[in-house]
């Protein structure tokens, strides 16, 4: 089977689509056309790639993690260092691409949602780079545990609007951003931060993050004379860093892929393990797996990691789960904290709490694979933003 998704209606199997208010239909149609035209335009790619090189700092390193491999008793672990991107995470790959589309479409105002704050910082950064007004919605709970990123966004000139509804986290920030977009469709461009939302966002965000996996192919060839690893590992909240790593390898069946969700306090307690414990439903404009009760009401998600604290997931991940192409695991808050310590003390790299879930899962993955397997882990972000939470909980 050759994987080729989404279809022209933005469907990944039964997932995806565009469940949106009528007022946004022409805006999304215009966005889809602008993206498709740009993605076929050599000049757009020249500008995009130049910014990735001279502003973002790509290509990011593929770092051998020899002491981590030794500590885990096998495998040749390599870290894809998205933490080395400007702003400290993979998120800027996408915001650079979307800000170029916003300018192409003549938009003058940028809005975004953020949980951990890394997407908010990346959006505020590119808005400042191109001189556009920027408003970022962020749940009150997240503004408190990610205060450093709030200060960064404000210094960059963005207005951070705290959201007090619901769980006061990422889901509610997204709700408010969508309300803003519905009220101001003409001049406003909504930079969605993950592979979620209505078509064309999941496809578009994936395309801007493909650079992660494509770089891994070239870098592996330089290091090992191979173009493919044996195993890929990435954390999954909405799923953008994971799909950026996975997508270039999906049609290579010899490559095993593991996505790692947040089990929070445990799967029988508060968690954010959408693919593991969720069911099909519609949230924020797309059909996907969701955490919901028996009446179809969205349940509150929980993770120590603000970036994984979301009751939905990208529709493409839902489809990849159903196909069995990606294996989705879970790790608890406690295990994620242990993952922070493990990577910090073996490799001198302090990971974001999101990334730490992927590091923690290596204890399950390494014993399952051949001892000489090449394992690439996406180091999706650095841990600066999480130091207060880490100190409070370790």
N, C-alpha and C positions, 0 to 999 in steps of 0.2 A: 504493500500500500504506500503510495506517495502522498504525504501530508500536504495539503494546500488549502489553507483557511485564512480568513473568512471568505464566504461567498459574496456576491455583489450586494446582498442585503445586510451584510455585516454579521452573518451567522456563523458561529463555530459549532457545527452540528445543530442542536436545538438551542444553543446559548447565544447571547449577544443581542443583536437587533437594536432598535431605537424606540424606547417607550418614553415619549417626550410630550410636553405641551405643544399645541399647534403653533404657538408663536415662535417656537424654536426650530420648526421644520425647515424654513428657508435658510436659517443661519447654519444649521448642520449640513444642508445640501451645499451651501457655498463653501463651507469648510472642507467638505469631502472633495469638491472640485479643485479647490486651491491646493490641497495636499497632493492629490493625484497628479495635477499639472506640475507642481514643484518637484515631486519625486522623480519625474521623467525629464526634468530640466537640468542640464549639465551645469549651468551657471549657479543654480541653487545649491547643488552639491559642492561646488568649488567653495562657495561662501560658507556653507555649513561645516565642511571639513577643515577649512582654514580656522574657523572659530574653535572647533574642537582641538586643533593643534596649538594655536597661539594663545587661546584664552582659557580653555578647560584644562589643557595640559596632557592631551592624549598623544600617543598611546599610553595607557597606564601600565605599570609593570606587572609581569607574571612572576611572582616571587616564590622560589623553592622554600618550603617550610620543613626543613630537615629535622629539626628538633621536635616539632609537633608530630611528624611522621614517626619518629623514634618513640615518643611518649605514648602513641596510640598503638604501637606494635606492628606497623605494616603500612604498605602503600607509599607512593611517592606523591605527597600532597603539594600542590601549587596553589598560591593565593592570587586571584585576579584582583588587583589593588584599586578598586573603584574609590576607596577611601582617599586616594591621592588626587582625585579630581578637585579642581577649584570648587570651593564651598564644602568639600569633605564627604561627598557621596555621589552616587551615580545619577542622581536626579537632574543634574545640569545638562546631561546629554539630551534629555527631552525638552527642557525649558529653552535651550538654545534653538532647537528645531521649531518649537511652537512660536517663539517670539518672532522668528523670521516669517512664519505664516501670518501672524497678526499684522506685521508691517505690510506684507504683500496685500492683505485684505483691507488696509486703511484703518485698522482699529487704533484707538487712542488710549484705551483704558484696559488694564489687565486685572483679572481677578484670579484667585486660586484658593484651594483648601489645603490645609496641612495638619498632620498629626505630630510626628516627631519634630517637625519644623524644617527638615532638610529640603523638602520641596518648596516650602515657603521662602526659605533663604535663597534657593536657586532661582525662584521666580522673581523675587525682589532684586536679585543680582542682575539678571538679564534685563529687567525693566529699567534699572538704573543705567545699565550699559547703553541702552537705546533711548533713554529719556522719556519713558512712558509712565503714566500714573499707574500705581499698583495698590490693590487692596487684597489682603490675605485674611481668610476666615480660619479661626483656630479655636477649638474647644477650650473652655476655661481650665479644665483639669490639665490639658496639655500645655497651656501657657504657663502653668505653675511648675510642672516638672521639666519643661523645656525653656526655662526663662532665658537662658543664654541665646537661644535661637530667636526668641522674641526681640531681644536687644539688637541682634544682628540685622533682622529685618527692618527694624525702625531706623537704625543707623543708615541703612541703604535707601531710606526714603519711603518705604512702604508703610501703609496704614494697616495695623493688625487689629482686626475686629474680633474680640472674644465672644464666643457663643455659649450661652447659658442654658440652652434647651437640652432635653434628653439626657444622655450620658455625658454631655459636655466634652466629647472627644471627636475623633475624625468623622464618624458618620454624621454627626450633627453639624460639623463645620461644612461638610459637603452639601447638606440640605440648605444651609444658608447661602452658600455660593451659588447654588442652582436658582434659588429665589432671586438673588441679585441679577443673575443672567437673564431670567425671564423678564425682570423689570427694566433692563437696560440692554436689549439685544443689539441695537444698532451700532453703538460705539464700543461695546465691551467684548473682549476676547477672554474666554475661560480656559486657562491652562490647567487641564486636569493632570494630576501628578502620578497616576498609575495606569495600568492597562484595564481600567474600568470605565463605566459610563457608556453612553450611547455611541453607536457607530457614527463616525469613523475613529473615535478615540482609542479603543483597544488596539486596532490595527496600526494607527498612527504612532502611538506611544511605543509600541513594539518596534516599529521601524526605526525610531530614533535611538532605541537602546540596542539594536542589533550589533552595533559597533563593538559591544562587549565580547560577544561570542566570535565575531569575525576576527578581532584582534587575537583572541586565544588561539584560533587556527594558525595564524601566521607565527605567533610567538612559540607555540608548541613545535612547529616545524624547525624553528631556529634552535630550540633547546634539545629536541629529541629526534628530529627527522621524521616525526609523525605529525599528521594534520588533525588527528582526533584523540581525545583522552579516552580513558575507560569509563570514568565516572564524572558527573557534574553534580554539584551541590549548591543550593542557594536557599535563603529564607524566602517565605511567601506570606505577604499580607494582602495587598492588592495584587502584587506579583510582577512589578515592572523589572526589578533587577534580575529576577529568575528568568523571565521570558527573554530578556536581552542576552543572557548566557545560553539558554536552551535552544532558542529558535534556529540558529545556524546549524545545529546538530540534530534536529528532529528527524530528518530523513537519513540519519546514520544509525541504524538499529543496533549496532554494536556498542553504542554509547548509552550507558545507564544514567538516568537522571533522577535526582531526589530533590523534592521541594520540602521545606521544613516550616510548618505552621507553629503558632504559639498555643501551647496547651495551658498557659496561665497557671492557675492554682490546681489544675488537674482536669481531665475530661469530664469528670462527674461534678465539677464545681464551675467556677467562672473561667472562661477560656475564650480564645479567638480562633479555634480550629474549624474553620468554615468547611473545608473540603472533607474533613474527617467526620464531622458531626452535623453538617448542614443538609439542606434540601433545596430543590429548585424553587426559585422565586424571582421576583423583579425588584431591583433596588437601583436607584440613581440612573435610571434609563436603560438598563440592560437585564436580560435574563441570565441568571447564574446560580451557583450554590450560595445559600444564605443561612445564617443562624436565625431561626424563627421558631415560634411556639406552635402549638397545634392549631391555633386560629390564624396562622400566617402573619402574626405580628413580629416585627424584627426584635430579636433579643439583644441585650447589651453584651458587647464583647469585652473581654479583659485580657490585657497582657502587660507585663512590666515594661515592655517596649512600646512606646507611643506609636511607632510606625507600623506595628502589626495589630494594633488594637482596633480592628475593623470587622464588622459582621458579614461582609461580603468578600468576593474575590473576583479576579478578572475572568470573563467568560471563556477565554482561551484555556486557562488552567482547568476550568470545569470540564471542558471537552477533552483535554489531555488526560485528565483523571479517568474519565469514562472509557477512553480508548486504551487505557493501561500503559500509555507511553511514558508517563512520569509517575513515580512512586512518591506519595506524599506522607511524610512522617510528622510527628509532633514532639515538641520539647517544652517543658515547664519553665516557669520563671526561675525556679531554683537551678535547673540545669543550664539555663542561659547565663546566669551569673557565674556558674562554674566554667562555662565556655569563655567568658571574659577573662577569668583568671588563667585558664589554660593557654590561650593564645598570647596573653600579655607576658606570661612567664617563660614560655618556650620560644617565642619569636620576637618579643619586644614590640608587639603591635597591639594596641588597645582597641578592640573592635566596638562598633555600635552594638547596642543590645539586640537590634535586629539581626545583624551578622552573627552574634554570639549563639543564636538558635541553630544556625547552620554548623558552627564549630562544635556545639554540643552533640549534634546528630552524628558526627563522625565516629563517636564511640559505638554507635549501632551499625554504621555503614562499613567501616573498615573490616570488621570480622566477616562480613558477607562477601567480600570481593577477594580476588587473587592478591597474594602478598606483594606482587610487583606492579599492581595497578597504578596508573596515573590518575590522580583524583584532583580535579580543579574545583576549588571552593570560591564562590564570589564573595569577596570582602567588600560588601556593599556600602559601608560607611565607617567613619572613625568614631571613637567613643567619647570625644570631648563633650558632646552635648549631653551625655548620659552620666557624667561623673558624679553629680549629686545623687542621682538615683542609685548608682552603683555603691557609693559610700554609705548611703542610708540602709542598704539591704545586705551588704556583705558583712 
